[in-house]
Amino acid sequence: MLYNKKTAEKISKFLLQSKAIILNPKNPFTWSSGITSPIYCDNRILLSFTDYRIEIKNIFCEIIANKYPETNIICGVATGGIPQASLIADKMNLPLIYVRPASKKHGRKNSVEGKTENNQNVIVIEDLISTGGSSIKGALQIRDNNCNVLSILSVFDYGFNISKNNMQENKLNYLSLTDLETTMKIGVNENYITKEEVTMIEKWKSINFG
């Protein structure tokens, strides 16, 4: 689910201008989820562009202040969500925690790093959503710590039905700044991507995700 159209178009332009969107159908990428894909969105590149980084931080803070003013804690999903979460927590003067994909095998063996108290309200920050697996796992870990997950916020969403269904099944709200559909439209309009490449991506998406 997108925050709004204007924001989606702006962030899509950031992704394209910074070359965070990479197409390689001949040598597909393997995502952390195990999916083989002709497209890769490395939106962590945006952290290296000061103007883009600040704008994204400000938009996230605007969303949280307007839609979730009861937020007590900002949580980053390791590793991609941690930098954005840190920037947001600092600007909003809120506590910061992060969630690991699995508990440590040493020390305190934590999966949630940082201090939480019962019934605190948490916003989860993720860099992107594909199947939603890592975001949902992190959110459930926070719930296991007796906290409330208000929403998952991400920079980019591939817009797969599987992620929507997974979020609904776990009763999780989520918002993204932009998505694959918007980025493809902007890419064609501004000559970053050809119509043939969009057709190829849409076919891949349809075959793999319906």
MDAnalysis code that builds the backbone (N, CA, C; Angstrom):
import MDAnalysis as mda
import numpy as np

u = mda.Universe.empty(630, n_residues=210, atom_resindex=np.repeat(np.arange(210), 3), trajectory=True)
u.add_TopologyAttr("name", ["N", "CA", "C"] * 210)
u.add_TopologyAttr("resid", np.arange(1, 211))
u.add_TopologyAttr("resname", ["MET", "LEU", "TYR", "ASN", "LYS", "LYS", "THR", "ALA", "GLU", "LYS", "ILE", "SER", "LYS", "PHE", "LEU", "LEU", "GLN", "SER", "LYS", "ALA", "ILE", "ILE", "LEU", "ASN", "PRO", "LYS", "ASN", "PRO", "PHE", "THR", "TRP", "SER", "SER", "GLY", "ILE", "THR", "SER", "PRO", "ILE", "TYR", "CYS", "ASP", "ASN", "ARG", "ILE", "LEU", "LEU", "SER", "PHE", "THR", "ASP", "TYR", "ARG", "ILE", "GLU", "ILE", "LYS", "ASN", "ILE", "PHE", "CYS", "GLU", "ILE", "ILE", "ALA", "ASN", "LYS", "TYR", "PRO", "GLU", "THR", "ASN", "ILE", "ILE", "CYS", "GLY", "VAL", "ALA", "THR", "GLY", "GLY", "ILE", "PRO", "GLN", "ALA", "SER", "LEU", "ILE", "ALA", "ASP", "LYS", "MET", "ASN", "LEU", "PRO", "LEU", "ILE", "TYR", "VAL", "ARG", "PRO", "ALA", "SER", "LYS", "LYS", "HIS", "GLY", "ARG", "LYS", "ASN", "SER", "VAL", "GLU", "GLY", "LYS", "THR", "GLU", "ASN", "ASN", "GLN", "ASN", "VAL", "ILE", "VAL", "ILE", "GLU", "ASP", "LEU", "ILE", "SER", "THR", "GLY", "GLY", "SER", "SER", "ILE", "LYS", "GLY", "ALA", "LEU", "GLN", "ILE", "ARG", "ASP", "ASN", "ASN", "CYS", "ASN", "VAL", "LEU", "SER", "ILE", "LEU", "SER", "VAL", "PHE", "ASP", "TYR", "GLY", "PHE", "ASN", "ILE", "SER", "LYS", "ASN", "ASN", "MET", "GLN", "GLU", "ASN", "LYS", "LEU", "ASN", "TYR", "LEU", "SER", "LEU", "THR", "ASP", "LEU", "GLU", "THR", "THR", "MET", "LYS", "ILE", "GLY", "VAL", "ASN", "GLU", "ASN", "TYR", "ILE", "THR", "LYS", "GLU", "GLU", "VAL", "THR", "MET", "ILE", "GLU", "LYS", "TRP", "LYS", "SER", "ILE", "ASN", "PHE", "GLY"])
u.atoms.positions = np.array([
    [0.846, -1.193, 0.000],
    [0.000, 0.000, 0.000],
    [0.885, 1.249, 0.000],
    [0.581, 2.196, -0.885],
    [1.376, 3.406, -1.009],
    [0.884, 4.510, -0.083],
    [1.814, 5.359, 0.349],
    [1.463, 6.522, 1.164],
    [0.648, 7.496, 0.327],
    [1.199, 7.951, -0.798],
    [0.426, 8.740, -1.757],
    [1.172, 8.767, -3.097],
    [0.457, 9.151, -4.141],
    [0.998, 9.108, -5.502],
    [2.186, 10.051, -5.683],
    [2.079, 11.263, -5.155],
    [3.144, 12.255, -5.321],
    [4.456, 11.759, -4.721],
    [4.368, 11.209, -3.513],
    [5.563, 10.668, -2.868],
    [6.125, 9.498, -3.662],
    [5.242, 8.615, -4.129],
    [5.679, 7.438, -4.884],
    [6.461, 7.846, -6.126],
    [5.974, 8.833, -6.852],
    [6.659, 9.278, -8.062],
    [8.016, 9.906, -7.733],
    [8.062, 10.676, -6.657],
    [9.317, 11.315, -6.248],
    [10.374, 10.277, -5.881],
    [9.989, 9.292, -5.065],
    [10.955, 8.287, -4.618],
    [11.374, 7.386, -5.779],
    [10.454, 7.097, -6.693],
    [10.813, 6.313, -7.882],
    [11.881, 7.033, -8.704],
    [11.759, 8.341, -8.819],
    [12.772, 9.118, -9.544],
    [14.117, 9.047, -8.827],
    [14.087, 9.094, -7.500],
    [15.335, 8.953, -6.735],
    [16.010, 7.619, -7.055],
    [15.204, 6.550, -7.057],
    [15.737, 5.210, -7.310],
    [16.348, 5.104, -8.703],
    [15.672, 5.668, -9.683],
    [16.149, 5.600, -11.063],
    [17.374, 6.482, -11.280],
    [17.338, 7.694, -10.733],
    [18.454, 8.625, -10.904],
    [19.726, 8.122, -10.230],
    [19.571, 7.423, -9.118],
    [20.729, 6.906, -8.378],
    [21.189, 5.541, -8.885],
    [20.473, 5.007, -9.873],
    [20.760, 3.683, -10.452],
    [20.631, 2.564, -9.421],
    [19.672, 2.745, -8.515],
    [19.383, 1.702, -7.523],
    [18.573, 0.567, -8.132],
    [17.919, 0.828, -9.274],
    [17.156, -0.197, -9.983],
    [18.055, -0.818, -11.043],
    [18.269, -2.118, -10.926],
    [19.170, -2.818, -11.842],
    [18.407, -3.934, -12.548],
    [18.507, -3.985, -13.881],
    [17.880, -5.042, -14.675],
    [18.964, -5.925, -15.280],
    [18.783, -7.242, -15.146],
    [19.743, -8.178, -15.736],
    [19.049, -9.515, -15.993],
    [18.200, -9.581, -17.035],
    [17.455, -10.817, -17.304],
    [18.336, -12.001, -17.700],
    [19.524, -11.733, -18.262],
    [20.405, -12.831, -18.688],
    [21.094, -13.500, -17.497],
    [21.352, -12.720, -16.458],
    [21.973, -13.259, -15.237],
    [21.144, -12.808, -14.038],
    [20.013, -13.475, -13.790],
    [19.078, -13.043, -12.746],
    [19.712, -12.989, -11.357],
    [19.140, -12.123, -10.540],
    [19.586, -11.957, -9.160],
    [18.870, -12.966, -8.264],
    [19.526, -13.381, -7.204],
    [18.880, -14.211, -6.193],
    [18.699, -13.368, -4.941],
    [17.436, -13.149, -4.562],
    [17.138, -12.347, -3.382],
    [17.380, -13.149, -2.111],
    [17.372, -12.450, -0.977],
    [17.545, -13.120, 0.315],
    [16.416, -14.103, 0.591],
    [15.261, -13.868, -0.035],
    [14.113, -14.772, 0.127],
    [14.263, -16.039, -0.714],
    [15.307, -16.079, -1.596],
    [15.523, -17.230, -2.465],
    [14.925, -17.074, -3.845],
    [14.176, -16.002, -4.065],
    [13.539, -15.748, -5.354],
    [14.591, -15.339, -6.386],
    [14.490, -15.890, -7.606],
    [15.353, -15.500, -8.718],
    [14.626, -14.447, -9.537],
    [15.275, -13.306, -9.750],
    [14.592, -12.164, -10.355],
    [15.460, -11.450, -11.387],
    [14.835, -10.937, -12.473],
    [15.578, -10.155, -13.463],
    [15.777, -8.703, -13.029],
    [15.186, -8.322, -11.888],
    [15.280, -6.942, -11.406],
    [15.728, -6.944, -9.953],
    [16.530, -5.939, -9.618],
    [16.993, -5.807, -8.235],
    [16.892, -4.344, -7.831],
    [16.319, -4.114, -6.670],
    [16.217, -2.750, -6.145],
    [17.149, -2.628, -4.948],
    [18.275, -1.985, -5.150],
    [19.248, -1.783, -4.075],
    [19.069, -0.375, -3.524],
    [17.965, -0.172, -2.793],
    [17.679, 1.205, -2.384],
    [18.581, 1.711, -1.261],
    [19.457, 0.850, -0.752],
    [20.444, 1.324, 0.227],
    [21.423, 2.308, -0.408],
    [21.504, 2.275, -1.747],
    [22.330, 3.261, -2.459],
    [21.870, 4.679, -2.137],
    [20.567, 4.845, -1.879],
    [20.026, 6.174, -1.598],
    [20.658, 6.807, -0.368],
    [21.167, 5.990, 0.543],
    [21.808, 6.519, 1.750],
    [23.050, 7.342, 1.415],
    [23.654, 7.077, 0.259],
    [24.877, 7.776, -0.144],
    [24.602, 9.116, -0.813],
    [23.330, 9.409, -1.080],
    [22.934, 10.674, -1.694],
    [22.257, 11.528, -0.619],
    [22.953, 12.577, -0.185],
    [22.495, 13.357, 0.966],
    [21.074, 13.885, 0.800],
    [20.782, 14.491, -0.344],
    [19.452, 15.074, -0.559],
    [18.366, 14.008, -0.514],
    [18.615, 12.878, -1.162],
    [17.631, 11.795, -1.178],
    [17.432, 11.233, 0.226],
    [18.542, 11.032, 0.934],
    [18.480, 10.464, 2.283],
    [17.660, 11.352, 3.216],
    [17.906, 12.644, 3.158],
    [17.191, 13.581, 4.028],
    [15.713, 13.627, 3.677],
    [15.404, 13.642, 2.384],
    [14.001, 13.697, 1.959],
    [13.243, 12.453, 2.404],
    [13.845, 11.286, 2.247],
    [13.192, 10.040, 2.666],
    [12.976, 10.032, 4.174],
    [13.981, 10.447, 4.917],
    [13.849, 10.541, 6.375],
    [12.686, 11.453, 6.749],
    [12.608, 12.621, 6.111],
    [11.557, 13.584, 6.440],
    [10.165, 13.046, 6.112],
    [10.043, 12.314, 5.004],
    [8.739, 11.744, 4.641],
    [8.323, 10.687, 5.657],
    [9.247, 9.819, 6.034],
    [8.930, 8.819, 7.055],
    [8.477, 9.495, 8.352],
    [9.187, 10.537, 8.764],
    [8.830, 11.246, 10.001],
    [7.457, 11.903, 9.888],
    [7.148, 12.426, 8.716],
    [5.831, 13.023, 8.471],
    [4.728, 11.979, 8.608],
    [4.945, 10.807, 8.029],
    [3.957, 9.725, 8.119],
    [3.722, 9.340, 9.573],
    [4.797, 9.153, 10.303],
    [4.681, 8.717, 11.697],
    [3.994, 9.782, 12.547],
    [4.392, 11.043, 12.363],
    [3.803, 12.128, 13.154],
    [2.315, 12.300, 12.867],
    [1.924, 12.149, 11.606],
    [0.531, 12.384, 11.221],
    [-0.378, 11.182, 11.433],
    [0.133, 9.989, 11.136],
    [-0.714, 8.797, 11.184],
    [-0.544, 7.975, 12.466],
    [0.639, 8.070, 13.072],
    [0.923, 7.238, 14.249],
    [1.569, 8.069, 15.359],
    [0.870, 9.113, 15.832],
    [1.461, 9.986, 16.857],
    [1.699, 9.287, 18.194],
    [1.086, 8.123, 18.375],
    [1.248, 7.376, 19.625],
    [2.508, 6.517, 19.636],
    [3.343, 6.641, 18.610],
    [4.570, 5.844, 18.502],
    [5.519, 6.104, 19.673],
    [6.012, 5.016, 20.264],
    [6.988, 5.106, 21.361],
    [8.399, 4.723, 20.936],
    [8.514, 3.824, 19.940],
    [9.814, 3.272, 19.554],
    [9.879, 3.107, 18.036],
    [11.062, 3.356, 17.465],
    [11.334, 3.060, 16.061],
    [12.198, 1.803, 16.001],
    [11.820, 0.865, 15.143],
    [12.551, -0.399, 15.027],
    [13.017, -0.614, 13.593],
    [14.294, -0.903, 13.413],
    [14.820, -1.244, 12.101],
    [14.934, -2.746, 11.937],
    [14.613, -3.240, 10.737],
    [14.796, -4.655, 10.419],
    [16.204, -4.822, 9.856],
    [17.009, -5.683, 10.482],
    [18.389, -5.883, 10.038],
    [18.428, -6.532, 8.650],
    [19.354, -6.070, 7.772],
    [20.200, -4.935, 8.059],
    [19.708, -3.670, 7.340],
    [18.947, -3.874, 6.267],
    [18.568, -2.760, 5.404],
    [17.740, -1.687, 6.068],
    [16.946, -2.048, 7.065],
    [16.074, -1.069, 7.706],
    [16.734, -0.281, 8.815],
    [17.914, -0.726, 9.266],
    [18.542, -0.080, 10.422],
    [18.990, 1.358, 10.140],
    [19.652, 1.659, 9.007],
    [20.066, 3.050, 8.774],
    [18.886, 4.023, 8.736],
    [17.814, 3.659, 8.013],
    [16.645, 4.533, 7.949],
    [16.020, 4.705, 9.327],
    [15.908, 3.605, 10.072],
    [15.322, 3.668, 11.411],
    [16.143, 4.581, 12.318],
    [17.462, 4.522, 12.194],
    [18.343, 5.361, 13.014],
    [18.126, 6.840, 12.711],
    [18.020, 7.168, 11.426],
    [17.793, 8.556, 11.026],
    [16.460, 9.072, 11.554],
    [15.432, 8.238, 11.448],
    [14.088, 8.623, 11.898],
    [14.045, 8.808, 13.408],
    [14.588, 7.836, 14.138],
    [14.571, 7.905, 15.603],
    [15.306, 9.146, 16.093],
    [16.416, 9.475, 15.434],
    [17.193, 10.648, 15.834],
    [16.402, 11.934, 15.612],
    [15.781, 12.062, 14.441],
    [15.030, 13.283, 14.135],
    [13.808, 13.434, 15.038],
    [13.156, 12.311, 15.371],
    [11.933, 12.366, 16.173],
    [12.203, 12.229, 17.671],
    [13.484, 12.106, 18.017],
    [13.872, 11.978, 19.428],
    [13.145, 10.815, 20.100],
    [13.172, 9.666, 19.417],
    [12.518, 8.460, 19.920],
    [13.546, 7.348, 20.129],
    [13.268, 6.420, 21.044],
    [14.159, 5.273, 21.237],
    [14.256, 4.430, 19.966],
    [15.396, 3.754, 19.816],
    [15.656, 2.915, 18.646],
    [15.955, 1.486, 19.079],
    [15.358, 0.533, 18.384],
    [15.697, -0.877, 18.545],
    [15.869, -1.475, 17.153],
    [16.383, -2.697, 17.095],
    [16.374, -3.396, 15.810],
    [16.152, -4.879, 16.032],
    [15.667, -5.533, 14.970],
    [15.386, -6.967, 15.048],
    [16.317, -7.719, 14.105],
    [16.825, -8.842, 14.599],
    [17.676, -9.722, 13.816],
    [16.821, -10.763, 13.103],
    [17.334, -11.349, 12.010],
    [16.589, -12.431, 11.353],
    [16.485, -13.675, 12.220],
    [17.432, -13.831, 13.168],
    [17.403, -14.973, 14.090],
    [18.109, -14.571, 15.373],
    [17.786, -15.248, 16.453],
    [18.428, -14.959, 17.733],
    [19.923, -15.248, 17.657],
    [20.698, -14.449, 18.381],
    [22.130, -14.722, 18.472],
    [22.355, -16.060, 19.171],
    [23.451, -16.684, 18.840],
    [23.785, -17.965, 19.475],
    [24.741, -17.775, 20.652],
    [25.003, -16.508, 21.000],
    [25.904, -16.226, 22.111],
    [25.353, -15.056, 22.924],
    [26.020, -14.724, 24.021],
    [25.579, -13.606, 24.849],
    [24.176, -13.826, 25.388],
    [23.319, -12.826, 25.230],
    [21.939, -12.903, 25.723],
    [21.001, -13.587, 24.736],
    [21.545, -13.928, 23.555],
    [20.778, -14.645, 22.531],
    [19.511, -13.892, 22.121],
    [19.643, -12.576, 21.998],
    [18.492, -11.742, 21.653],
    [18.176, -11.790, 20.163],
    [16.898, -11.674, 19.834],
    [16.486, -11.408, 18.456],
    [16.082, -9.944, 18.316],
    [15.650, -9.330, 19.417],
    [15.331, -7.904, 19.455],
    [16.405, -7.207, 20.279],
    [17.105, -6.265, 19.647],
    [18.195, -5.562, 20.325],
    [17.741, -4.165, 20.729],
    [17.882, -3.867, 22.010],
    [17.453, -2.583, 22.537],
    [16.422, -2.782, 23.634],
    [16.061, -1.709, 24.295],
    [15.165, -1.785, 25.452],
    [13.719, -1.529, 25.051],
    [12.838, -2.417, 25.464],
    [11.394, -2.225, 25.279],
    [10.688, -2.483, 26.602],
    [9.479, -1.928, 26.713],
    [8.626, -2.177, 27.868],
    [7.274, -2.658, 27.369],
    [6.553, -3.349, 28.219],
    [5.260, -3.908, 27.827],
    [4.319, -2.833, 27.293],
    [3.620, -3.179, 26.195],
    [2.569, -2.350, 25.593],
    [3.071, -1.068, 24.931],
    [4.373, -0.970, 24.681],
    [4.851, 0.179, 23.918],
    [4.471, 0.016, 22.445],
    [4.288, 1.149, 21.770],
    [3.872, 1.166, 20.365],
    [5.083, 1.342, 19.455],
    [5.227, 0.414, 18.523],
    [6.436, 0.355, 17.698],
    [6.105, 0.534, 16.215],
    [6.919, 1.334, 15.529],
    [6.898, 1.417, 14.068],
    [8.103, 0.643, 13.544],
    [7.853, -0.277, 12.616],
    [8.918, -1.096, 12.029],
    [9.343, -0.485, 10.691],
    [10.637, -0.293, 10.513],
    [11.178, 0.284, 9.282],
    [11.942, -0.788, 8.505],
    [11.592, -0.926, 7.232],
    [12.228, -1.899, 6.333],
    [12.672, -1.171, 5.070],
    [13.734, -1.662, 4.414],
    [14.157, -0.998, 3.182],
    [13.239, -1.348, 2.022],
    [12.880, -2.639, 1.891],
    [11.930, -3.010, 0.836],
    [11.129, -4.240, 1.237],
    [10.006, -4.415, 0.561],
    [9.132, -5.564, 0.805],
    [8.994, -6.357, -0.484],
    [9.344, -7.635, -0.433],
    [9.089, -8.536, -1.566],
    [7.975, -9.493, -1.154],
    [8.328, -10.561, -0.455],
    [7.289, -11.461, 0.078],
    [6.773, -10.978, 1.423],
    [7.515, -10.072, 2.041],
    [7.146, -9.587, 3.372],
    [7.705, -10.431, 4.495],
    [8.470, -11.470, 4.142],
    [8.937, -12.424, 5.141],
    [9.749, -11.822, 6.267],
    [10.782, -11.036, 5.930],
    [11.652, -10.488, 6.973],
    [10.929, -9.450, 7.818],
    [10.083, -8.628, 7.177],
    [9.323, -7.611, 7.909],
    [8.360, -8.250, 8.893],
    [7.649, -9.254, 8.417],
    [6.664, -9.927, 9.264],
    [7.349, -10.656, 10.410],
    [8.447, -11.320, 10.113],
    [9.181, -12.024, 11.167],
    [9.629, -11.046, 12.244],
    [10.131, -9.894, 11.815],
    [10.549, -8.879, 12.775],
    [9.392, -8.361, 13.598],
    [8.261, -8.113, 12.942],
    [7.077, -7.614, 13.650],
    [6.585, -8.619, 14.683],
    [6.604, -9.894, 14.328],
    [6.149, -10.927, 15.263],
    [7.105, -11.053, 16.448],
    [8.393, -10.842, 16.208],
    [9.357, -10.856, 17.309],
    [9.075, -9.713, 18.284],
    [8.683, -8.574, 17.745],
    [8.340, -7.432, 18.594],
    [7.087, -7.737, 19.410],
    [6.112, -8.350, 18.774],
    [4.913, -8.757, 19.510],
    [5.254, -9.744, 20.621],
    [6.195, -10.630, 20.347],
    [6.625, -11.589, 21.371],
    [7.264, -10.887, 22.565],
    [7.741, -9.656, 22.343],
    [8.296, -8.845, 23.431],
    [7.219, -8.010, 24.116],
    [5.952, -8.364, 23.838],
    [4.799, -7.706, 24.471],
    [4.649, -6.234, 24.086],
    [5.029, -5.914, 22.840],
    [4.831, -4.569, 22.311],
    [3.826, -4.612, 21.162],
    [3.290, -3.448, 20.815],
    [2.308, -3.326, 19.739],
    [2.986, -2.810, 18.475],
    [2.742, -3.471, 17.360],
    [3.271, -3.013, 16.075],
    [2.199, -2.165, 15.394],
    [2.437, -0.861, 15.314],
    [1.462, 0.039, 14.697],
    [1.441, -0.120, 13.184],
    [2.623, -0.223, 12.582],
    [2.712, -0.358, 11.123],
    [4.140, -0.705, 10.719],
    [4.258, -1.296, 9.540],
    [5.553, -1.501, 8.892],
    [5.667, -0.460, 7.775],
    [6.743, 0.305, 7.765],
    [6.977, 1.307, 6.727],
    [8.216, 0.917, 5.931],
    [8.116, 0.990, 4.609],
    [9.259, 0.639, 3.760],
    [9.456, 1.679, 2.665],
    [10.653, 1.702, 2.116],
    [10.943, 2.604, 1.000],
    [10.299, 2.086, -0.280],
    [10.421, 0.778, -0.532],
    [10.006, 0.195, -1.815],
    [9.232, -1.096, -1.587],
    [8.193, -1.296, -2.395],
    [7.360, -2.502, -2.313],
    [7.208, -3.073, -3.725],
    [7.516, -4.353, -3.884],
    [7.344, -4.987, -5.192],
    [5.873, -5.179, -5.548],
    [4.995, -5.101, -4.569],
    [3.559, -5.193, -4.845],
    [3.066, -6.587, -5.158],
    [3.729, -7.602, -4.619],
    [3.299, -8.981, -4.854],
    [2.082, -9.312, -3.990],
    [1.186, -10.118, -4.553],
    [0.012, -10.536, -3.786],
    [0.400, -11.318, -2.537],
    [1.502, -12.067, -2.629],
    [1.912, -12.878, -1.484],
    [2.225, -12.008, -0.269],
    [2.824, -10.842, -0.487],
    [3.139, -9.972, 0.651],
    [1.861, -9.386, 1.245],
    [0.917, -8.996, 0.375],
    [-0.363, -8.476, 0.865],
    [-1.076, -9.521, 1.700],
    [-1.120, -10.747, 1.182],
    [-1.802, -11.832, 1.900],
    [-1.111, -12.142, 3.223],
    [0.219, -12.166, 3.203],
    [0.961, -12.455, 4.431],
    [0.737, -11.381, 5.493],
    [0.693, -10.128, 5.065],
    [0.438, -9.035, 6.010],
    [-0.963, -9.156, 6.604],
    [-1.934, -9.429, 5.745],
    [-3.315, -9.556, 6.214],
    [-3.471, -10.719, 7.186],
    [-2.839, -11.842, 6.870],
    [-2.936, -13.021, 7.731],
    [-2.380, -12.746, 9.125],
    [-1.380, -11.889, 9.191],
    [-0.764, -11.571, 10.479],
    [-1.291, -10.264, 11.079],
    [-2.343, -9.714, 10.442],
    [-3.010, -8.500, 10.932],
    [-2.012, -7.363, 11.142],
    [-1.225, -7.115, 10.088],
    [-0.212, -6.067, 10.127],
    [-0.537, -4.973, 9.121],
    [-0.465, -3.725, 9.554],
    [-0.591, -2.587, 8.654],
    [0.765, -2.318, 8.012],
    [0.756, -1.843, 6.771],
    [2.028, -1.472, 6.149],
    [1.820, -0.392, 5.102],
    [2.834, 0.443, 4.936],
    [2.845, 1.512, 3.944],
    [4.225, 1.566, 3.304],
    [4.265, 1.857, 2.013],
    [5.539, 2.024, 1.320],
    [5.569, 3.375, 0.620],
    [6.763, 3.917, 0.482],
    [6.899, 5.207, -0.183],
    [6.696, 5.089, -1.685],
    [7.140, 3.970, -2.276],
    [6.896, 3.733, -3.697],
    [6.849, 2.235, -3.959],
    [6.563, 1.875, -5.224],
    [6.443, 0.454, -5.567],
    [6.961, 0.192, -6.978],
    [6.948, -1.075, -7.350],
    [7.466, -1.479, -8.660],
    [6.653, -0.859, -9.792],
    [5.340, -0.883, -9.684],
    [4.483, -0.357, -10.749],
    [4.778, 1.113, -11.032],
    [4.844, 1.927, -9.982],
    [5.135, 3.349, -10.163],
    [6.516, 3.557, -10.768],
    [7.485, 2.798, -10.297],
    [8.859, 2.950, -10.779],
    [8.984, 2.569, -12.248],
    [8.258, 1.538, -12.672],
    [8.282, 1.150, -14.081],
    [7.664, 2.245, -14.962],
    [6.575, 2.834, -14.501],
    [5.920, 3.902, -15.272],
    [6.842, 5.110, -15.419],
    [7.432, 5.525, -14.305],
    [8.356, 6.659, -14.351],
    [9.574, 6.312, -15.205],
    [10.045, 5.085, -15.083],
    [11.209, 4.645, -15.848],
    [11.001, 4.735, -17.344],
    [9.832, 4.329, -17.811],
    [9.506, 4.409, -19.240],
    [9.353, 5.866, -19.667],
    [8.620, 6.646, -18.873],
    [8.359, 8.048, -19.221],
    [9.639, 8.871, -19.310],
    [10.633, 8.516, -18.501],
    [11.869, 9.304, -18.465],
    [13.058, 8.562, -19.095],
    [12.731, 7.494, -19.856],
    [13.722, 6.778, -20.677],
    [14.830, 6.074, -19.883],
    [14.499, 5.636, -18.684],
    [15.430, 4.800, -17.931],
    [15.217, 3.327, -18.264],
    [13.991, 2.988, -18.647],
    [13.588, 1.608, -18.897],
    [12.782, 1.575, -20.192],
    [12.944, 0.525, -20.986],
    [12.168, 0.401, -22.220],
    [10.838, -0.301, -21.951],
    [9.908, -0.135, -22.858],
    [8.620, -0.814, -22.739],
    [8.799, -2.326, -22.799],
    [9.772, -2.770, -23.584],
    [10.049, -4.205, -23.688],
    [10.535, -4.761, -22.349],
    [11.338, -3.993, -21.650],
    [11.821, -4.429, -20.332],
    [10.680, -4.490, -19.326],
    [9.777, -3.535, -19.403],
    [8.607, -3.552, -18.514],
    [7.756, -4.782, -18.787],
    [7.553, -5.100, -20.064],
    [6.781, -6.291, -20.435],
    [7.437, -7.547, -19.880],
    [8.756, -7.620, -19.970],
    [9.494, -8.765, -19.443],
    [9.314, -8.890, -17.931],
    [9.383, -7.771, -17.217],
    [9.224, -7.788, -15.762],
    [7.801, -8.170, -15.372],
    [6.827, -7.628, -16.096],
    [5.426, -7.961, -15.807],
    [5.155, -9.443, -16.044],
    [5.753, -10.000, -17.095],
    [5.594, -11.431, -17.376],
    [6.213, -12.264, -16.262],
    [7.420, -11.880, -15.851],
    [8.083, -12.590, -14.742],
    [7.234, -12.523, -13.473],
    [6.700, -11.350, -13.183],
    [5.875, -11.168, -11.983],
    [4.619, -12.025, -12.055],
    [3.984, -12.054, -13.222],
    [2.756, -12.837, -13.398],
    [3.011, -14.331, -13.244],
    [4.104, -14.814, -13.833],
    [4.427, -16.246, -13.768],
    [4.732, -16.682, -12.336],
    [5.461, -15.841, -11.617],
    [5.936, -16.228, -10.289],
    [4.992, -15.863, -9.146],
    [4.172, -14.825, -9.359],
    [3.359, -14.337, -8.244],
    [1.889, -14.130, -8.588],
    [1.494, -14.446, -9.819],
    [0.092, -14.361, -10.194],
    [-0.369, -12.956, -10.520],
])
